[in-house]
Amino acid sequence: MFQYIHYSSTKQEQYALVTKQLEALLAGEPNKIANLSNASALLGQFLDRINWVGFYLYDGHELILGPFQGLPACVRIPLGKGVCGTAAFEQKTIRVADVNEFPGHIACDAASRSEIVVPLVKDGELIGVLDIDSPEVNRFEEEDEIGLTHFANVLTRFL
C-alpha cells in the first residue's frame, strides 16, 4: 500500500530528516487540510511496517476523521474512547504494543495490531491527534514516540 523509502541512517537521524522535510513542505502554506494531507503522505512514505497513518481533528466535542493514508476509517471518535480518544482526552502520547490488549480499542482495520497516537496541541488547546497503525505487534518504540512527538510539535506550528 505504501511506497516506503529505505534510509541507511539511525532512527533518530531519520526522524530529524523527515521533520526537516515537513518544514520545507509546509513553509508558507496556511491551509490546515493541505498541510495535514502532506504530513500524512510524508509519514506514509517515511515509516515502514505501517498500514494506516493520519489525523483525527477535534471539533470541540469529538474527534473527526481528517486527512489520512490507508483503508477507510472510523469517522467519529468520542473523547476518552479507544486509543485516539484516550490520547486526546489525556493530551498525552499513547503507544500500544498490542491493540487487542487495550480496553475499548476501536478496530477500524482488523489487520492493525499495534498503534501510536500523538496529540496535536497548540497554545494549550487540543487540535486533534496523529494516529499510526501497524499490522505488527510492538511495532513502535520509544525512539518512534520521541521522533513523532517532535514531528507533531513542528506540524502544529503550521496549523
N, C-alpha and C positions, 0 to 999 in steps of 0.2 A: 504494500500500500504506500509506504513512504519511501522516498529516494534518499537513503542515508548516505552521507559523505563521510568516508573514513578519515580520521585525524590521527597523526602519529605523535601527538604531544600528550602531556599529562592531562588528567581530567580538569584540574584547576586552570591550566593554560587554555584548554578548550572552552571552558565557561567564560574566561576573560575575552577570548576571541569572539564568541557568539554574542556576548553583551556589547562588544565594540561594534559588531555588525548591526546589531539592533539600533544602537545610537545613530549610526550612519543612515539606516533605512528610515528612521522616524524624524530626523532633523528637518525642521521647517514644516512638518505636516501636522496641522491642528486637528484633523478628523480622527475621532476616537475609534470608529469602526475600521477605518483603513489601517490605523496603527495596530489594533488588536489582530486584524487579519494577517498583516505581515509578520507580527510576532508569533502567531501560531504556525504559520508556514515556515518561518525560520527554525523554530524548535522542532517541527516535524522533520525537517531536513537534517538537523543537528543531532537529535537524540536517536540512538539505536534501540532496538528491542522495545518499542512502544507501539500501541495500537490506537491511541487517541490522545490528542493534545488540543486544549482550547480554553475558553473563558466562559464563566458564568458571571453575569453582571447584576449587581444589587440595585433593585428599583425602589428601595425604601421599605419593602415588605418581604420580598423573597428573591432568590437568585433566578435569573432568566438566562437561557442559553444565548451565548454570544458567538463570535467567530471561532471556528474550530477546524481541525483536520481529523478525519476519521469517519466512522459509521454514524448514522443518525443517532441523536442522543436525547435524553430526558430534557424537556423544555423548561420545567419549573421545579425548583428545589426549595422547600421551606428551610429557614434558618434553623440550625440545630439538628437537621435530618441528614443522614448519610455522611460521607466523608466531606463533601463540599460544604454542606450546610453547617456541619460542626466546625470546620476550619473558619468559615465566615463568621459564625456566631462567637467563637472564641478569639477570632482575629490572630490565629497562630497557625503555622505550618503543621500539617499532619502528614506523616509518612506511614503508610500501611503496607506491611510485608506481605500479608495475605488478606485480601478483601473479604474472604469467606469467614474470617475471624473477627471482622469489625461489626459490632452490634448495629443493626439498622442500615447496613450497606445498601445503597440503591444500585441495582445492577442494570445499567443501560446496555452493556455489551457483555454477554456471557463469557467471552474469551478473556476478559480482564481478570488478572489475578493479584496485581499489586497496584498501588496508587500513591501519588503525592499531590497534595493540594496546598497552594501558597496563596494566602490572602493578598489582595491588592488594596492597600490603604494609603490614602493621600490626605495630609493635614488632619490625621486622626479619624478620618471618615472612610468607611468601607465602600470601595468601588465595586468589588467583585472578587473572584478567585481565578487563579490559574490552575487547571486540573490536567493531570497527565496520568494515563493508564498504561499498564504493560501486561502482556499475556504471560509474563514470567513472575513467579513468586519471588519476593525480596529483590526486585529489580533496582530500587532506589536506595542509595547510600547517603551517609552524612555529607559527602562531597557534593552530591546532587542537590541536597537541600540547601547547602550554602550557596552553590552556584545559581540555582533557580531563584533563591530569595534575592540575590543581588540583581539578577535579570529582571525580576518583578519590580524591584525598587527603582531601577532605571526606567522601566516601562511606565510606571505611574507618573513620572515627571512629564510624560507626553500625553497624558490623559486628562 
